[in-house]
Amino acid sequence: MKTDGVPVCHHVPLCVPTVKKAKLDGPQEKFNTYVTLKVQNVKSTTIAVRGNLPCWEQDFMFEINRLDLGLTVEMWNKGLIWDTMVGTVWIPLSSIRQSNEEGPGEWLTLDSQVIMADSEICGTKDPTLHLVLLDTRFELPL
């Protein structure tokens, strides 16, 4: 099917990450954290939640047209003047399961460093003691 000479893609894969909760190492008064998710040039952010066991249960949706990239997950601690990164994790899109059902999620260790290749993030290193619970899936086409 074409519209105005532009081919229409019948199925753009839809990546549906759910940021569930986190276990942060440190006193609860130290944390007021939020999570950012980035794929390609699209970025989404959760609300900020106080404490060392924050719970977001927030769903996101990203249309994906390059499966060779990854989902970058960053956790930030809100500060008075600037925010500081708590940790980051990179999930290759090729490793994400396909399902129409939200799953229990997976606890991932946040790392303190990203690994770059050709100005693209390709991984993370230097684990922290912080964990984030994420459920990530691709919606199946109807």
Beta strands, then each sheet from edge to edge (+ up, - down):
strand 1: 2-3
strand 2: 6-7
strand 3: 14-23
strand 4: 32-39
strand 5: 42-45
strand 6: 49-50
strand 7: 55-59
strand 8: 62-63
strand 9: 70-77
strand 10: 84-92
strand 11: 97-98
strand 12: 106-117
strand 13: 120-139
sheet 1: 1+ 2-
sheet 2: 7+ 3- 8+
sheet 3: 7+ 3- 13+ 11+
sheet 4: 7+ 3- 13+ 12-
sheet 5: 5+ 4- 6+
sheet 6: 5+ 4- 9+ 10-
end
